[in-house]
Amino acid sequence: MFLPPPINYMFIVLQAILLALSSLFIKNIGATYAGAVGGLLTALGSPGLGLFTFIALITFGILVDLTIFIFRIKGSPQGVNRNRLIIAMAISTMLIGIITYSTCVIIPEHLLTQIGVPNTFIIQRSIILDIMVLLMGPATGITAGYATAYLWNKYLKNIAITL
């Protein structure tokens, strides 16, 4: 919230942990629900980019739900497979990083160049920023996946939520 986009989306470990836990507790679309609520609350804090923030967090929730479904990760009393959860979260955070970075920086730069308007955005594209997005996305996901697996296997596996 305090950093300009897309830099703020490179440090989303806490959101990723909460989305992964939501997906483990609420089957099928738990992370999407949590992403919608988190996106709404975050959008209220930054009204200038509120719509973008809301859409980005719903998309992140969908990606988390999708990767957890693809890797067949189940939140059960026996625990979760830590390695699968780490891979799923690394993929989803890398994808949301690329999507938000492209939406904020790369696509507007190309569109403005084609119509002849100078780029006056706050964030200018650079190779360092490209590398940071490509490295920090998976690193954030690995951290979030490990933390989520640890929390689930150690403290949360016996909690049952019925809807």
C-alpha positions in Angstrom: 0.0 0.0 0.0 2.9 2.4 0.7 4.9 1.6 -2.4 4.0 2.5 -6.0 2.8 -0.2 -8.3 4.3 -2.5 -9.5 6.9 -2.5 -6.8 4.3 -3.1 -4.1 3.2 -6.3 -5.8 6.7 -7.8 -5.5 6.5 -7.9 -1.7 3.2 -9.8 -1.2 4.2 -12.6 1.1 1.5 -11.9 3.7 -1.2 -11.7 1.1 0.1 -14.9 -0.5 0.0 -16.7 2.9 -3.5 -15.6 3.6 -4.7 -16.6 0.1 -3.1 -20.0 0.4 -4.6 -20.6 3.8 -8.0 -19.5 2.5 -7.7 -21.9 -0.3 -6.9 -24.7 2.1 -9.7 -23.9 4.5 -12.4 -23.2 1.9 -12.3 -25.7 -1.0 -12.4 -24.6 -4.6 -12.6 -20.8 -4.4 -11.4 -19.8 -1.0 -8.5 -17.7 -2.2 -10.7 -16.0 -4.7 -13.1 -15.0 -1.9 -10.2 -13.7 0.2 -8.7 -11.9 -2.8 -12.0 -10.1 -3.4 -12.3 -9.0 0.2 -8.6 -8.0 0.4 -8.9 -6.2 -2.9 -11.9 -4.2 -1.8 -10.2 -3.2 1.5 -7.0 -2.3 -0.2 -8.8 -0.4 -2.9 -10.4 1.7 -0.2 -7.0 2.7 1.0 -5.7 3.7 -2.5 -8.7 5.1 -4.4 -6.6 6.3 -7.4 -5.7 2.7 -8.3 -8.6 1.0 -6.5 -10.0 -0.8 -9.5 -6.6 -2.1 -10.6 -5.9 -3.3 -7.1 -9.2 -5.0 -6.8 -8.8 -6.8 -10.1 -5.2 -7.7 -9.3 -6.1 -9.3 -6.0 -9.0 -11.2 -7.4 -6.8 -12.5 -10.2 -4.2 -13.5 -7.6 -6.8 -15.4 -5.7 -7.9 -17.2 -8.8 -4.3 -18.1 -9.6 -3.7 -19.4 -6.1 -6.9 -21.5 -6.3 -6.0 -22.8 -9.7 -2.4 -23.8 -8.9 -3.6 -25.5 -5.7 -6.2 -27.4 -7.7 -3.7 -28.3 -10.4 -1.2 -29.6 -7.9 -4.0 -31.4 -6.0 -3.1 -29.9 -2.6 -5.7 -30.7 0.0 -6.0 -29.2 3.5 -6.5 -32.2 5.6 -5.8 -33.3 9.2 -2.9 -35.3 7.9 -1.2 -32.1 6.7 -0.3 -30.7 3.3 2.5 -31.6 1.0 5.0 -28.8 1.6 6.9 -29.2 -1.7 3.7 -29.1 -3.8 2.5 -26.0 -1.9 5.8 -24.2 -2.4 5.8 -24.9 -6.2 2.1 -23.9 -6.5 2.7 -20.6 -4.6 5.9 -19.9 -6.5 4.0 -20.2 -9.8 1.0 -18.1 -8.8 3.1 -15.3 -7.4 5.4 -15.3 -10.4 2.4 -15.1 -12.7 0.7 -12.3 -10.8 3.9 -10.4 -10.7 4.3 -10.6 -14.4 0.7 -9.7 -15.0 0.7 -6.6 -12.8 4.1 -5.5 -14.0 3.0 -5.9 -17.6 -0.3 -4.0 -17.0 1.4 -1.1 -15.1 4.6 -0.7 -17.1 5.2 -2.7 -20.3 1.8 -2.4 -22.0 1.3 1.3 -21.4 4.9 2.0 -22.6 4.2 0.2 -25.9 0.8 1.8 -26.3 2.0 5.3 -25.7 5.0 4.9 -28.0 2.8 3.7 -30.8 0.5 6.7 -30.6 3.4 9.2 -30.1 2.7 10.3 -26.5 5.7 10.6 -24.2 5.7 8.2 -21.2 5.0 10.2 -18.1 4.3 7.3 -15.7 6.1 7.3 -12.4 7.7 3.9 -13.0 9.9 3.6 -16.1 10.7 0.2 -17.4 14.3 -0.9 -16.8 16.2 -4.2 -17.0 16.7 -4.1 -13.2 13.0 -3.8 -12.6 12.3 -6.7 -15.1 14.8 -8.9 -13.3 13.4 -8.0 -9.8 9.9 -8.9 -10.9 11.1 -12.2 -12.4 13.1 -13.1 -9.3 11.0 -11.7 -6.5 7.8 -13.3 -7.7 9.0 -16.9 -7.3 11.1 -16.0 -4.2 8.0 -14.5 -2.6 5.9 -17.6 -3.5 8.5 -20.0 -2.1 8.5 -18.1 1.2 4.7 -18.0 1.3 4.4 -21.6 0.4 6.8 -22.7 3.1 5.2 -20.5 5.7 1.7 -21.7 4.8 2.7 -25.3 4.9 4.4 -24.8 8.2 1.4 -23.0 9.7 -1.0 -25.6 8.4 1.0 -28.7 9.4 1.9 -27.3 12.9 -1.1 -25.4 14.0 -4.1 -25.4 11.7 -4.6 -28.9 10.3 -7.1 -29.9 12.9 -9.4 -26.9 12.4 -12.4 -27.7 10.4 -14.6 -25.1 8.6 -17.9 -26.2 7.3 -19.9 -24.1 4.9 
